[in-house]
Every structure is written in C-alpha cells, then in structure tokens.
Amino acid sequence: MESQLKLLSTIHKVQPDPKLYAAIKQRIKQKQEQFVPWSFIRAVAAIFVVMLAAQIYITTATSLTDSDDLSALVPVNSNTLYNEY
C-alpha cells in the first residue's frame, strides 16, 4: 500500500507541461491527417504487376501458337519422308 502511494505521488509530480502536451497532440493529429495507406498502395501495385505479367504472357503465348504465324514459317511439304523426288 505504501509503494502504491509513493508511485501515485511520483506520477502526480511528473505531469507534462500543458504547452508541450498540446504541441505533441497537434503533431500526432497532423501525422494522422497526412497518413498514406502504403500497405494498400503496395497491394494494388502488386495486383497490377501480376495482371500485367499475365496479360503479357497470354498475348505472347497466343501469338506463338497461332497457326497463321507458323504456317508462314514452315513450308507445306516439310516432311522429307513423303516428298516425291
């Protein structure tokens, strides 16, 4: 009980300066107003990068397997086993 009274008297002696307390409180408010949700921005950027990579992959994969592109590169009778000479 005596130690609690000492603690209470110590806390009572160490009260913050009202001007300092107001300045700290104002800084905290300013920081909260200027808060930017970086985790949300990072998540949106990560989703954008994944979607962009998927779009590039899909575009590249479909252009490589397109039959019109391959038919221009490979001759019609490319199999020499069935060519008549």
PyMOL commands that set and color helices and strands:
alter all, ss='L'
color gray80, all
select helices_A, chain A and resi 2-13+18-33+38-64+67-73
alter helices_A, ss='H'
color red, helices_A
deselect
rebuild
show_as cartoon
